[in-house]
Amino acid sequence: MSRIEELLSVIEAEDHLYIQTHDFPDHDAVASAFALQRLLDARSITARLIFQGEILHTNLSRMIEHMEIRLRPASLEKVGPGDKIIIVDGTEGNTNVSDLAGPTLAVIDHHQSLPPQDLPFTDIRPEVGACSSIIFSYYADIGVPISSPVATALMLGLLVDTALLADDSPLFAGGRFHPERVHRTVSDNHPDGGQNVLHADGRVGWATHGRVGVDGDDIFLVNGILVYVGRERPVSLNDSFLLPHSGN
């Protein structure tokens, strides 16, 4: 049984279910909560999204508005003892996760943490760079299609929480550019000779090269530039690339 199937078996009979982010949520927390909510929707399980604190980032507020993510302060939902909670991108008992009235059924997190041992479900993966990656694996495990809004949210959550995947371009290692790597096809983080690519329209595919951008654009290269200082910008609307933002 996959981890998502285990989670579904724990929550499928619950009527009053909330997905709680850590307090003052960031892109990864919101994306993970939103994507999990949509995944549960596909299994006819209704869950509402809640948080404590404030949304501190303007671009995160815009993401929430643009994607119509219904994320509400827990105080407005009046969570009671009969309501059940799934915590994403945080762990019950952490100082940045408010203790609400309802019991916690599940914790999903990518930080090194020690949730209470008596929880019905925990999925803690400190080796993963973002909670968004865990939620994405749930979609893959049970074959639920990913909508464009969910794919975009997960991508933003992943990129922000991993500092824009700064070293995932094969041209870079240790935070600096290596000219001799220009013709490499995968980064040091993908020793199997390729990588899964999540597209904004929800498609996922295995690629052994970097030509997976719009119109076959190489996402590891800025078009026509072979010497980098870390402050490059796309040269066209179709030019996407993974580079660390630094002066090295």
Secondary structure, 3 states (H helix, E strand, C coil): CCHHHHHHHHHCCCCCEEEECCCCCCHHHHHHHHHHHHHHHHCCCCCEEEECCCCCCHHHHHHHHHCCCCEEEHHHHCCCCCCEEEEECCCCCCCCCCCCCCCEEEEEECCCCCCCCCCCEEEECCCCCCHHHHHHHHHHHHCCCCCHHHHHHHHHHHHHHCHHHCCCCCCEECCEECHHHCCCCCCCCCCCCCEEEECCCCCEEEECCCCCCHHHCCCCCCCCCCCCCCCCCCCCCCCCCCCCCCCC
